[in-house]
Amino acid sequence: MPETMSIPDFQSLMRPLLELHQDQQEHLNRDLVEALAEQFSISDEERRQMLPSGRAKMFDNRVGWAKTYIANAGLIEAVDAR
C-alpha cells in the first residue's frame, strides 16, 4: 500500500485554501484541488490514491473536508453545484 505521509490532512489544507479564496472570486473544486496539489507538491501517484473505502481519492476528499469546515465557519460561501 502506498505511503500517505506526504498527503496533508484536511487541517493543514485549511489556511492555504482560505488564501486561495482571498481574491473573492468563485472557484471550482477541481481548480482548488489542482492549486493545492501543486502547492503541496502532491505527485500524480498520490493524487490517484483512494480512501480505504475506494469511493473517493484521498487528497480530493481532504480538500473537500477542509472546504466544508471553512464554509461551516462562515469564512467562505460554498455554492451548491447542482
TISELO-498494 format. One record per residue: residue in one letter; x, y, z of N, C-alpha, C, O in turn; residue number from 0. Coordinates in steps of 0.001 Angstrom, whole numbers. Layout:
<atom rest="A" n_east="X" n_north="Y" n_up="Z" ca_east="X" ca_north="Y" ca_up="Z" c_east="X" c_north="Y" c_up="Z" o_east="X" o_north="Y" o_up="Z" nr="NUM"/>
...
//
This chain:
<atom rest="M" n_east="853" n_north="-1189" n_up="0" ca_east="0" ca_north="0" ca_up="0" c_east="894" c_north="1246" c_up="0" o_east="1886" o_north="1275" o_up="729" nr="0"/>
<atom rest="P" n_east="578" n_north="2264" n_up="-786" ca_east="1408" ca_north="3469" ca_up="-862" c_east="1447" c_north="4223" c_up="460" o_east="490" o_north="4206" o_up="1235" nr="1"/>
<atom rest="E" n_east="2545" n_north="4868" n_up="693" ca_east="2721" ca_north="5695" ca_up="1891" c_east="1877" c_north="6960" c_up="1768" o_east="1829" o_north="7570" o_up="700" nr="2"/>
<atom rest="T" n_east="1207" n_north="7361" n_up="2860" ca_east="321" ca_north="8528" ca_up="2816" c_east="877" c_north="9721" c_up="3584" o_east="186" o_north="10729" o_up="3729" nr="3"/>
<atom rest="M" n_east="2096" n_north="9632" n_up="4074" ca_east="2636" ca_north="10689" ca_up="4922" c_east="2719" c_north="12037" c_up="4214" o_east="2592" o_north="13073" o_up="4868" nr="4"/>
<atom rest="S" n_east="2925" n_north="12057" n_up="2910" ca_east="3084" ca_north="13345" ca_up="2245" c_east="1749" c_north="13967" c_up="1832" o_east="1721" o_north="15109" o_up="1373" nr="5"/>
<atom rest="I" n_east="655" n_north="13240" n_up="1986" ca_east="-657" ca_north="13824" ca_up="1703" c_east="-1104" c_north="14540" c_up="2972" o_east="-1309" o_north="13899" o_up="4002" nr="6"/>
<atom rest="P" n_east="-1257" n_north="15859" n_up="2909" ca_east="-1601" ca_north="16606" ca_up="4121" c_east="-3009" c_north="16279" c_up="4607" o_east="-3894" o_north="15946" o_up="3818" nr="7"/>
<atom rest="D" n_east="-3198" n_north="16381" n_up="5930" ca_east="-4539" ca_north="16206" ca_up="6478" c_east="-5368" c_north="17450" c_up="6173" o_east="-4831" o_north="18475" o_up="5750" nr="8"/>
<atom rest="F" n_east="-6667" n_north="17355" n_up="6389" ca_east="-7535" ca_north="18466" ca_up="5987" c_east="-7242" c_north="19734" c_up="6776" o_east="-7422" o_north="20837" o_up="6262" nr="9"/>
<atom rest="Q" n_east="-6792" n_north="19589" n_up="8025" ca_east="-6468" ca_north="20771" ca_up="8820" c_east="-5321" c_north="21558" c_up="8197" o_east="-5323" o_north="22789" o_up="8213" nr="10"/>
<atom rest="S" n_east="-4348" n_north="20848" n_up="7652" ca_east="-3200" ca_north="21501" ca_up="7023" c_east="-3575" c_north="22201" c_up="5722" o_east="-2852" o_north="23082" o_up="5256" nr="11"/>
<atom rest="L" n_east="-4688" n_north="21816" n_up="5144" ca_east="-5144" ca_north="22412" ca_up="3886" c_east="-6003" c_north="23655" c_up="4101" o_east="-6242" o_north="24410" o_up="3158" nr="12"/>
<atom rest="M" n_east="-6464" n_north="23872" n_up="5316" ca_east="-7434" ca_north="24938" ca_up="5564" c_east="-6882" c_north="26336" c_up="5287" o_east="-7518" o_north="27110" o_up="4571" nr="13"/>
<atom rest="R" n_east="-5727" n_north="26674" n_up="5830" ca_east="-5174" ca_north="28013" ca_up="5608" c_east="-4854" c_north="28259" c_up="4126" o_east="-5248" o_north="29292" o_up="3583" nr="14"/>
<atom rest="P" n_east="-4148" n_north="27331" n_up="3460" ca_east="-3895" ca_north="27556" ca_up="2031" c_east="-5190" c_north="27679" c_up="1219" o_east="-5248" o_north="28443" o_up="256" nr="15"/>
<atom rest="L" n_east="-6208" n_north="26939" n_up="1602" ca_east="-7493" ca_north="27035" ca_up="913" c_east="-8108" c_north="28414" c_up="1117" o_east="-8638" o_north="29006" o_up="176" nr="16"/>
<atom rest="L" n_east="-8041" n_north="28922" n_up="2332" ca_east="-8528" ca_north="30285" ca_up="2601" c_east="-7753" c_north="31308" c_up="1782" o_east="-8335" o_north="32252" o_up="1249" nr="17"/>
<atom rest="E" n_east="-6451" n_north="31123" n_up="1685" ca_east="-5625" ca_north="32061" ca_up="922" c_east="-6016" c_north="32069" c_up="-560" o_east="-5967" o_north="33112" o_up="-1213" nr="18"/>
<atom rest="L" n_east="-6398" n_north="30915" n_up="-1082" ca_east="-6847" ca_north="30858" ca_up="-2479" c_east="-8148" c_north="31635" c_up="-2683" o_east="-8428" o_north="32099" o_up="-3789" nr="19"/>
<atom rest="H" n_east="-8927" n_north="31775" n_up="-1639" ca_east="-10208" ca_north="32487" ca_up="-1725" c_east="-10077" c_north="33990" c_up="-1462" o_east="-11082" o_north="34701" o_up="-1504" nr="20"/>
<atom rest="Q" n_east="-8890" n_north="34484" n_up="-1198" ca_east="-8712" ca_north="35904" ca_up="-894" c_east="-9097" c_north="36810" c_up="-2050" o_east="-9351" o_north="37997" o_up="-1843" nr="21"/>
<atom rest="D" n_east="-9146" n_north="36279" n_up="-3256" ca_east="-9488" ca_north="37112" ca_up="-4413" c_east="-10992" c_north="37358" c_up="-4541" o_east="-11434" o_north="38075" o_up="-5439" nr="22"/>
<atom rest="Q" n_east="-11781" n_north="36757" n_up="-3632" ca_east="-13233" ca_north="36962" ca_up="-3599" c_east="-13947" c_north="36460" c_up="-4856" o_east="-15072" o_north="36878" o_up="-5131" nr="23"/>
<atom rest="Q" n_east="-13318" n_north="35584" n_up="-5611" ca_east="-13912" ca_north="35016" ca_up="-6820" c_east="-14466" c_north="33622" c_up="-6516" o_east="-14102" o_north="33001" o_up="-5517" nr="24"/>
<atom rest="E" n_east="-15349" n_north="33144" n_up="-7390" ca_east="-15811" ca_north="31763" ca_up="-7281" c_east="-14713" c_north="30845" c_up="-7798" o_east="-14015" o_north="31168" o_up="-8760" nr="25"/>
<atom rest="H" n_east="-14571" n_north="29700" n_up="-7148" ca_east="-13552" ca_north="28726" ca_up="-7538" c_east="-14193" c_north="27358" c_up="-7668" o_east="-14914" o_north="26919" o_up="-6772" nr="26"/>
<atom rest="L" n_east="-13937" n_north="26689" n_up="-8769" ca_east="-14397" ca_north="25320" ca_up="-8937" c_east="-13565" c_north="24402" c_up="-8055" o_east="-12369" o_north="24628" o_up="-7869" nr="27"/>
<atom rest="N" n_east="-14196" n_north="23367" n_up="-7513" ca_east="-13478" ca_north="22429" ca_up="-6653" c_east="-12258" c_north="21849" c_up="-7352" o_east="-11192" o_north="21728" o_up="-6748" nr="28"/>
<atom rest="R" n_east="-12410" n_north="21492" n_up="-8622" ca_east="-11276" ca_north="20873" ca_up="-9328" c_east="-10098" c_north="21841" c_up="-9441" o_east="-8943" o_north="21417" o_up="-9408" nr="29"/>
<atom rest="D" n_east="-10384" n_north="23142" n_up="-9574" ca_east="-9308" ca_north="24132" ca_up="-9643" c_east="-8620" c_north="24287" c_up="-8291" o_east="-7403" o_north="24459" o_up="-8221" nr="30"/>
<atom rest="L" n_east="-9403" n_north="24225" n_up="-7222" ca_east="-8826" ca_north="24296" ca_up="-5878" c_east="-7949" c_north="23083" c_up="-5609" o_east="-6851" o_north="23213" o_up="-5069" nr="31"/>
<atom rest="V" n_east="-8428" n_north="21914" n_up="-5981" ca_east="-7653" ca_north="20685" ca_up="-5795" c_east="-6344" c_north="20774" c_up="-6572" o_east="-5287" o_north="20424" o_up="-6047" nr="32"/>
<atom rest="E" n_east="-6405" n_north="21236" n_up="-7809" ca_east="-5194" ca_north="21367" ca_up="-8631" c_east="-4201" c_north="22343" c_up="-8004" o_east="-3009" o_north="22049" o_up="-7912" nr="33"/>
<atom rest="A" n_east="-4692" n_north="23499" n_up="-7577" ca_east="-3813" ca_north="24517" ca_up="-6995" c_east="-3163" c_north="24012" c_up="-5711" o_east="-1972" o_north="24228" o_up="-5489" nr="34"/>
<atom rest="L" n_east="-3938" n_north="23345" n_up="-4871" ca_east="-3388" ca_north="22837" ca_up="-3615" c_east="-2429" c_north="21675" c_up="-3856" o_east="-1422" o_north="21553" o_up="-3159" nr="35"/>
<atom rest="A" n_east="-2726" n_north="20828" n_up="-4824" ca_east="-1820" ca_north="19725" ca_up="-5150" c_east="-470" c_north="20269" c_up="-5603" o_east="579" o_north="19739" o_up="-5237" nr="36"/>
<atom rest="E" n_east="-506" n_north="21319" n_up="-6393" ca_east="740" ca_north="21944" ca_up="-6848" c_east="1478" c_north="22588" c_up="-5675" o_east="2691" o_north="22432" o_up="-5536" nr="37"/>
<atom rest="Q" n_east="747" n_north="23302" n_up="-4844" ca_east="1360" ca_north="23986" ca_up="-3704" c_east="2027" c_north="22999" c_up="-2744" o_east="3090" o_north="23290" o_up="-2196" nr="38"/>
<atom rest="F" n_east="1407" n_north="21836" n_up="-2541" ca_east="1935" ca_north="20835" ca_up="-1617" c_east="2796" c_north="19782" c_up="-2317" o_east="3218" o_north="18812" o_up="-1688" nr="39"/>
<atom rest="S" n_east="3058" n_north="19966" n_up="-3606" ca_east="3881" ca_north="19030" ca_up="-4394" c_east="3363" c_north="17594" c_up="-4297" o_east="4129" o_north="16660" o_up="-4059" nr="40"/>
<atom rest="I" n_east="2059" n_north="17436" n_up="-4483" ca_east="1443" ca_north="16114" ca_up="-4450" c_east="1693" c_north="15446" c_up="-5804" o_east="1361" o_north="16001" o_up="-6852" nr="41"/>
<atom rest="S" n_east="2275" n_north="14263" n_up="-5768" ca_east="2596" ca_north="13556" ca_up="-7013" c_east="1329" c_north="12993" c_up="-7656" o_east="281" o_north="12896" o_up="-7018" nr="42"/>
<atom rest="D" n_east="1447" n_north="12626" n_up="-8930" ca_east="317" ca_north="12003" ca_up="-9627" c_east="-97" c_north="10709" c_up="-8930" o_east="-1286" o_north="10414" o_up="-8804" nr="43"/>
<atom rest="E" n_east="887" n_north="9945" n_up="-8483" ca_east="592" ca_north="8696" ca_up="-7775" c_east="-201" c_north="8980" c_up="-6496" o_east="-1175" o_north="8289" o_up="-6197" nr="44"/>
<atom rest="E" n_east="219" n_north="9989" n_up="-5752" ca_east="-504" ca_north="10360" ca_up="-4533" c_east="-1906" c_north="10870" c_up="-4863" o_east="-2858" o_north="10597" o_up="-4132" nr="45"/>
<atom rest="R" n_east="-2028" n_north="11613" n_up="-5966" ca_east="-3338" ca_north="12125" ca_up="-6385" c_east="-4305" c_north="10989" c_up="-6708" o_east="-5513" o_north="11135" o_up="-6524" nr="46"/>
<atom rest="R" n_east="-3786" n_north="9864" n_up="-7185" ca_east="-4632" ca_north="8718" ca_up="-7544" c_east="-4982" c_north="7837" c_up="-6347" o_east="-5859" o_north="6977" o_up="-6444" nr="47"/>
<atom rest="Q" n_east="-4308" n_north="8044" n_up="-5230" ca_east="-4531" ca_north="7186" ca_up="-4062" c_east="-5964" c_north="7334" c_up="-3556" o_east="-6464" o_north="8443" o_up="-3367" nr="48"/>
<atom rest="M" n_east="-6607" n_north="6199" n_up="-3345" ca_east="-8003" ca_north="6169" ca_up="-2932" c_east="-8121" c_north="6001" c_up="-1414" o_east="-7207" o_north="5507" o_up="-754" nr="49"/>
<atom rest="L" n_east="-9258" n_north="6420" n_up="-887" ca_east="-9586" ca_north="6138" ca_up="504" c_east="-9726" c_north="4626" c_up="668" o_east="-9944" o_north="3923" o_up="-319" nr="50"/>
<atom rest="P" n_east="-9606" n_north="4114" n_up="1893" ca_east="-9778" ca_north="2670" ca_up="2093" c_east="-11108" c_north="2134" c_up="1546" o_east="-11184" o_north="981" o_up="1121" nr="51"/>
<atom rest="S" n_east="-12135" n_north="2954" n_up="1555" ca_east="-13442" ca_north="2535" ca_up="1026" c_east="-13415" c_north="2389" c_up="-494" o_east="-14262" o_north="1708" o_up="-1072" nr="52"/>
<atom rest="G" n_east="-12431" n_north="3037" n_up="-1144" ca_east="-12346" ca_north="3015" ca_up="-2596" c_east="-13346" c_north="3925" c_up="-3289" o_east="-13506" o_north="3854" o_up="-4508" nr="53"/>
<atom rest="R" n_east="-14018" n_north="4775" n_up="-2532" ca_east="-15088" ca_north="5602" ca_up="-3091" c_east="-14643" c_north="6996" c_up="-3512" o_east="-15364" o_north="7684" o_up="-4235" nr="54"/>
<atom rest="A" n_east="-13463" n_north="7420" n_up="-3066" ca_east="-13002" ca_north="8775" ca_up="-3397" c_east="-11484" c_north="8820" c_up="-3318" o_east="-10854" o_north="8014" o_up="-2633" nr="55"/>
<atom rest="K" n_east="-10914" n_north="9778" n_up="-4035" ca_east="-9473" ca_north="9998" ca_up="-3955" c_east="-9163" c_north="10704" c_up="-2637" o_east="-9855" o_north="11643" o_up="-2244" nr="56"/>
<atom rest="M" n_east="-8115" n_north="10237" n_up="-1966" ca_east="-7788" ca_north="10726" ca_up="-636" c_east="-7533" c_north="12236" c_up="-610" o_east="-8084" o_north="12937" o_up="239" nr="57"/>
<atom rest="F" n_east="-6714" n_north="12739" n_up="-1520" ca_east="-6389" ca_north="14163" ca_up="-1498" c_east="-7628" c_north="15006" c_up="-1785" o_east="-7877" o_north="15998" o_up="-1100" nr="58"/>
<atom rest="D" n_east="-8399" n_north="14618" n_up="-2790" ca_east="-9622" ca_north="15350" ca_up="-3126" c_east="-10578" c_north="15374" c_up="-1940" o_east="-11203" o_north="16395" o_up="-1656" nr="59"/>
<atom rest="N" n_east="-10686" n_north="14239" n_up="-1248" ca_east="-11555" ca_north="14137" ca_up="-85" c_east="-11106" c_north="15086" c_up="1020" o_east="-11931" o_north="15734" o_up="1663" nr="60"/>
<atom rest="R" n_east="-9813" n_north="15163" n_up="1235" ca_east="-9299" ca_north="16045" ca_up="2290" c_east="-9504" c_north="17514" c_up="1942" o_east="-9808" o_north="18321" o_up="2821" nr="61"/>
<atom rest="V" n_east="-9342" n_north="17868" n_up="679" ca_east="-9645" ca_north="19237" ca_up="252" c_east="-11127" c_north="19517" c_up="492" o_east="-11493" o_north="20595" o_up="958" nr="62"/>
<atom rest="G" n_east="-11967" n_north="18551" n_up="174" ca_east="-13400" ca_north="18707" ca_up="388" c_east="-13753" c_north="18939" c_up="1844" o_east="-14586" o_north="19790" o_up="2156" nr="63"/>
<atom rest="W" n_east="-13125" n_north="18188" n_up="2739" ca_east="-13391" ca_north="18385" ca_up="4169" c_east="-12882" c_north="19738" c_up="4644" o_east="-13550" o_north="20405" o_up="5434" nr="64"/>
<atom rest="A" n_east="-11721" n_north="20149" n_up="4177" ca_east="-11207" ca_north="21474" ca_up="4552" c_east="-12192" c_north="22553" c_up="4118" o_east="-12490" o_north="23472" o_up="4880" nr="65"/>
<atom rest="K" n_east="-12692" n_north="22438" n_up="2900" ca_east="-13653" ca_north="23417" ca_up="2388" c_east="-14945" c_north="23389" c_up="3201" o_east="-15516" o_north="24440" o_up="3494" nr="66"/>
<atom rest="T" n_east="-15406" n_north="22202" n_up="3564" ca_east="-16631" ca_north="22075" ca_up="4358" c_east="-16498" c_north="22782" c_up="5697" o_east="-17386" o_north="23539" o_up="6089" nr="67"/>
<atom rest="Y" n_east="-15401" n_north="22545" n_up="6399" ca_east="-15212" ca_north="23173" ca_up="7711" c_east="-15081" c_north="24690" c_up="7594" o_east="-15612" o_north="25424" o_up="8428" nr="68"/>
<atom rest="I" n_east="-14385" n_north="25158" n_up="6575" ca_east="-14235" ca_north="26604" ca_up="6376" c_east="-15585" c_north="27238" c_up="6041" o_east="-15909" o_north="28316" o_up="6539" nr="69"/>
<atom rest="A" n_east="-16358" n_north="26576" n_up="5207" ca_east="-17692" ca_north="27090" ca_up="4855" c_east="-18618" c_north="27072" c_up="6068" o_east="-19373" o_north="28019" o_up="6286" nr="70"/>
<atom rest="N" n_east="-18565" n_north="26002" n_up="6857" ca_east="-19404" ca_north="25916" ca_up="8052" c_east="-19049" c_north="26989" c_up="9073" o_east="-19900" o_north="27409" o_up="9856" nr="71"/>
<atom rest="A" n_east="-17795" n_north="27435" n_up="9067" ca_east="-17367" ca_north="28516" ca_up="9959" c_east="-17767" c_north="29884" c_up="9412" o_east="-17577" o_north="30900" o_up="10080" nr="72"/>
<atom rest="G" n_east="-18315" n_north="29914" n_up="8210" ca_east="-18757" ca_north="31164" ca_up="7604" c_east="-17648" c_north="31976" c_up="6965" o_east="-17832" o_north="33160" o_up="6682" nr="73"/>
<atom rest="L" n_east="-16490" n_north="31354" n_up="6732" ca_east="-15348" ca_north="32076" ca_up="6174" c_east="-15364" c_north="32124" c_up="4650" o_east="-14755" o_north="33005" o_up="4043" nr="74"/>
<atom rest="I" n_east="-16058" n_north="31179" n_up="4043" ca_east="-16275" ca_north="31184" ca_up="2594" c_east="-17718" c_north="30770" c_up="2351" o_east="-18372" o_north="30202" o_up="3226" nr="75"/>
<atom rest="E" n_east="-18195" n_north="31057" n_up="1170" ca_east="-19529" ca_north="30613" ca_up="787" c_east="-19375" c_north="29442" c_up="-171" o_east="-18769" o_north="29567" o_up="-1235" nr="76"/>
<atom rest="A" n_east="-19928" n_north="28311" n_up="218" ca_east="-19893" ca_north="27136" ca_up="-647" c_east="-21160" c_north="27133" c_up="-1485" o_east="-22270" o_north="27129" o_up="-954" nr="77"/>
<atom rest="V" n_east="-20985" n_north="27134" n_up="-2786" ca_east="-22115" ca_north="27148" ca_up="-3707" c_east="-22431" c_north="25718" c_up="-4106" o_east="-21538" o_north="24969" o_up="-4501" nr="78"/>
<atom rest="D" n_east="-23684" n_north="25340" n_up="-4008" ca_east="-24114" ca_north="24004" ca_up="-4407" c_east="-24014" c_north="23886" c_up="-5921" o_east="-24552" o_north="24722" o_up="-6647" nr="79"/>
<atom rest="A" n_east="-23336" n_north="22868" n_up="-6395" ca_east="-23066" ca_north="22719" ca_up="-7828" c_east="-24147" c_north="21935" c_up="-8566" o_east="-23894" o_north="21449" o_up="-9669" nr="80"/>
<atom rest="R" n_east="-25317" n_north="21800" n_up="-8006" ca_east="-26381" ca_north="21031" ca_up="-8671" c_east="-26843" c_north="21652" c_up="-9929" o_east="-27732" o_north="21116" o_up="-10592" nr="81"/>
//
